[in-house]
Every structure is written in structure tokens, then in C-alpha cells.
Amino acid sequence: MKKKKIGLIEKFRLLFWWLKINFIYLISKKQKNHKEKTTDLADFSPIKTLLRIIRIFFVLWVCLWLFSGIVSVFHKSQKTNNPVQKMEFVFYTDFIEIIKKFNPGAAQGELIHNPYQKTFIFIEHPKLVEENIKIYQTTLSKETSGKEIETLIELAKNKNIAIGETPKPQEGNFLLSLFISWIPMLILIAVWIFFMKKGMGGGSGGVSSFGKSQANIKNNNQDIKKFKDVAGIEEVKEEVEEVVKFLKDPYKFSKLGARIPKGILLVGKPGTGKTLLAQAVAGEAGVPFFSISGSSFVEMFVGVGASRVRDLFAHGKKHAPCIIFIDEIDAVGRQRGAGLGGGHDEREQTLNQLLVEMDGFSKHTNIIIMAATNRADILDPALLRPGRFDRKIYVPMPNVSGREFILKVHTQDKLLSSDVNFKELAKGTPGFSGADLENLANEAALIATKKDHKKITMKDFEDAKDKVYMGLEKKDKAIKPEERKITAYHEAGHALVARLLPFTDTVNKISIVPRGQAAGVTWFLPEESMFKYKDQLENELSVAYGGRAAEEIIFKRISTGASNDIKQATKVAEQMVCSLGMSEKLGLRSYSKDQNQIFLGKEIGQNKEYSEATAQIIDEEIKNILDKAYEQAKKILNDNLDVLHALAELLLEKETIMGHEMDELIKKTNIQSRLYGDEKEKE
């Protein structure tokens, strides 16, 4: 049965139906997935789906095209087992002789006549496998008559040679066949050009996009921050307000010859609100805000960082007046020549370009550079000189009033109980940054939700504070009764020594509930002051040793529970002797070792500035201070064993007690005459 050939129109019709079926299938599948995820169908794009189908079809088409070509070549080569001889061109007379000598019994013959090109091709297929297929071609001359052609055809018929004739070519067939044969190649070239253009800069991940700035720009209509959103750093806000005034009215400053600082470096610990402050400056001034991380400048490719710096300042110039904010600038602005490998690396080239852009070589009107870091000590001096970062603003940790204000800002959208006291919370969170307080408010909301509270209570905030400070409470941790008793006396020793000694921090809470890596903890409310005195530090050392002293007095043995207390006490004693000049033997001299890191551009070798004899005296002085503090803690606890026992028993009963509960317990005992030091006001 002869197979019917499929025409070009039928092929395109089949292709159309195939695309239509796949398109409908993908749409139904997409809708099903969206329904399962309960998302909005508006996010679905039929155009993207169609492009995906076309892409799949194109890949399949190319694969089929290549496969069909390989199969056709293989098929032609395997059509016969006989080897093919190269076509031989002969004269017409020789061609006639070949036909006459043809033996139909030894081979099969095929004569093809092309009247349009006036050629004859004779193909001889031998019946024996080892013989070659012979192909002969002759071209008819203009003088060849039609009668001679008929004679040749008649001769071939007599030899049982199959006769064929090339069909007449249709007009335009050559161009159409050429176009169809080159369609896959043209599509391949077009797709290659498309992806190359996209890769060279048309997309966000293109090759040329390496040199583009990665800065995010915020305009006036995008998440505007104001000074009212920044709490706890009022003095810093006042210092940057003149930047806002300059951006709003630069003529007011320029007419008197004043020049606004080109760069403002915000220095402070993590979470103090440096980035938020820069955003608030841009929001108050109503100018575009470019934000980028210092690490975004440095890539593995040479020259990318410098190119991104140039592109960033070019964008800033187009949007002037504006603020360019570089977060964590120490990633790119570290001192040059740092480390063992010397300088001239990619980071240094980026820094050099940044210095050029900020310097007077390029004048950027109404562009203010703001940067943030918590490691100002490692920045390159050339970056900090006037004309680049003219002003260095220290963003401090919030004080009590600042923490109270920050807590109020971060709880504006939360339902609070009437017993929530922000002032007490602020006092109980010393050392918390703005980010820590925001996290505290969120943790309190999570705890209240877990407990099915309708509003966030003060207890929720206290639990959140404990969780942030020490970690999650370990309720399933099995503790032996003996270990629980040791923990109770250990924490009671800390609290009692702190309560009876003057110039020590107020006890806020005592707990023997395991949290994190600690079996118990005693919280204090430190006084916020600029200075600490020698007797104050000595008493704090006694408080640190109160837990170990209680263990030795009560159990006549010591445990590993005081390891962190000893470490902190040793550190304080070393500072007293080596840095603060609080040793009578060593006098007013600093013996501290500079902890400079060699990879921050500092010297590799550190010279010892004192002798071995002096080092021995330093060790003796540190030991004397620590021994004195420990003996003082033991004396206080031995003199007040009744209070120590009562406090430990209360802890074993309630697990967590507040500072005022300890004060009520002390009032029941005759302890007024047993206060130590000159400060009787603690009672």
C-alpha cells in the first residue's frame, strides 16, 4: 500500500491544532493549581504560557529536524548493500555504448531523463553485493534531435531498463524549498541573537548588568519614612535636620557661602537605627533615596566594583537632589594595604573610584552621601577626611527614655492591656537597641497569641524579655533535685550579695528556670551613668562571685556553674589593672594589649611594652583583686546564712521571684544592722 504524503498546508494545520491543545491543557492546569493554592487568577498570564509552548515546540522541532536529517542520511546509505561509485560524466556516444553493453541478467538499470536540463542519468544496480553501483550522466548538445532521444529511450526499453522523467519545476518552488530548508537554521540564529541581547544587558542578570549599580531607589510615593518614625535618638535627629533644610532650600545656605557636608557617616552598633535615620532624612526632604550595601560593589570580576560606583553616582546626578546611602560601607571602605597579600585588589580599586567620585574631581550638586558602619576604626583615613565624609555622627544605644519611646512606637498597632508599663519595661531592658525592642514587642505579641490572650499583658512582655535574653524556657528538661537546689543557692548568692553591697545594680528578677545554656539567671537593673568607680567595680566582682561562694559555703564543694561568672570577673579585673590605672603597685600607666587585627591594615607584629617582671606583677594584682572580691562575698553570705536559706527555699518553691519579693523577705529579718559599706539607702 502506497503511503500518502502530507502536504505543507496539512503540516501547518496539524501544528496549529497541536499548539491549541497544549495551550488549553496548560491553561486548565494553571487554573487548577491556582484554585488549589486559593490565589487570584489575575496573576496568570496567557502570553507567558503561549511563549512557553512555543519554546517547547521550537526545541522539539529542532530535535526532530536534526533527527530526521540523520535518519534520512542513514536510510539512503542503507538503501542498498552495494557500495556507491562516484558519478561518471561521459559523452553522448559513450553513453549509448554503455546502454548497449548493459546486461539485464547481471544488474538492474534505471534511466532518468531531465528534459529541462537536457541530461540523462543511467544507474546500474548490480545483483552481486561486492560490485559497485555505477552512475553515468551525459548532457545533450543543442544539435541532438528528438528522434535520437526517442532512439535512446527505445534502446533502454529493449534492455528492460526502468525509465523515468524529472517533473517540470513549478515557478517559485526553488525559493519556497530554499526557505523551508533554512527555516530551522534561521530560527536558531534568531533565538541565539535574542538571548545574546538579553544576556548582554536586556535583563537583570545580563553580562553587562555586572557593571550596573544594584542600588534600590525610593521615591516620594514609596514607603516614606519620617522623623516621627525614628525614636530614641533625638540628639542625632537634631544634627541631621540641617541636611533636610539644605535639600529643601539650598539657596539659603549658598548665599552666605556655606557648604553642606558632602558625606555623613553614621557610626553605631547594629540595630540602633542608622538606616532608618537615613531614610527619614530623605523622606523629610522629599528627595529620592538610593540605598545599596557596601558588599554589592565587590564581585569576582575585575572592574565591576568601580563601574558600579560610577553608575551609582551617574544615577544620583540624574535624580539630584537626592541622598545616596551606602550600608555597611566597611565592606568596601576598609583601609588599603590590609592583610598579608598587600594591596591592589578589586576592593581597593572600588574604594579608589569611590574616593574620586566623592572628591572635588566631580562636582555633584545637591547630592549627599550617607553611609553606615559599626566598624569606623577599620575605614581608610582618606575616606574620612573633610571633603568626603565631613561629618561623623555617633548613633548611641537608646537610654531609658529612648527605649520607652521606641516601645511606644513599635506597639502602636498592637492591642495592649492596661497593666503594660513602658517605663518599667524600659528600665528592665538595658543594652537593648531599637531593633531588639522591636523584636521584643513582636515576641510579646506572639506569646500573647499562643496563650489566647485578647490583649498583650505585662506578663507577656516579661516572658518575651526572658526569651530574648536567655532563650526559650526548657520545660521538658529533666533536672535532678540536687542540681536544682545548687542552682537555687547559686542565684540566691548573686542576688543577696548585690542586695547587701552598696554601689551595685538593683536586682530585678531571679529565676531557676532553665533557659538556653543556663540553668538559672539573676537580672539586674543597671544605673545608666558615664563613669564607674573603683569601689563600685570591686563590689560588682563580689556580686559575680556570690554564686560560687554560696556553693562552697552550703555544699562544701564547687561546680562548673560559675564558669561564665569567673570569665567576666577576670575580664573586669584585667581592665582595672591594665587599662584603668586602679593598681597602686603599677601606677597610672596602661599595660593593655592592642587587639589590632593584621587583616585590618595593622602591623603583623606586636611589641611587648613591659618586662616579664612587670607581667608577673600584673598577674599578682589581678589575682589579689579577685581574691579580695571572693572573700568579701563569702563573708557577706556567712553573716546572712538565714536570709540565704530563706531566699533559696523561696526560689525552689516559686522558681521565679521578682526583686520586690526579695525585699519583702529581707524586711522580715533583722538585717538592718548587717548592711555593708556606707550606702544605707539601699534598705
Buried (B, 14 or more C-beta within 10 A) or exposed (E): EEEEEEEEEEEEEEEEEEBEEBBEEBBEEBEEEBEEEEEEEEEBEEEEBBEBBBEEBBEEBBEEBEEEEEEEEEEEEEEEEBEBEEEBEBEBEEBBEBBEEBEEEEBBBBBBBBEEEBBBBBBBBBEEEEBEBBBBBBBBEEEBEEEEBEEBBEBBEEBEBEBEEEEEEEEEEEEEEEEEEEEBEEBEEEBEEEEEEEBEBBEEEBEEBBBBBBBEBBBEEEEBBEBEBBBBBBEBBEBBEBBBBBBEEBEEBEEEEEEBBBBBBBBBEEBBBBBBBBBBBBBBBEBBBBBBBBBBBBBEEEBBBBBBBBBBBEBBBEBBBBBBBBBBBBBBBBBBEBBEEEBEBBBBBBBBBBBBBBBEEEEBEBBBBBBBBBBBEBBBEBBBEEEBBBBBBBBBBBBBEBBBBBBBBBBEEBEBBEEBEBEBBBBBBBEBBBBBBBBBBBBBBBBBEEEEBEEBBBBBBBBBBBBBBBEEBBEEEEBEEEBBBBBBBBBBBBBBBBBBBBBBBBBBBBBBBBBEEBBBBBBBBEEEEEEBEEBBBBBBBBBBBBBBBBBBBBBEEEBEBBEEBBEEBBEBBBBBBBEBBBBEEBEEEEBEEEEBEEBBBBEEEEEEEEEEEBEEBBEEBBEBBBEBBBEBBBBBBEBBEEBBEBBBBBBBEEBBBBBEBBBEBBEEEEBEEEBBEEBEEBE
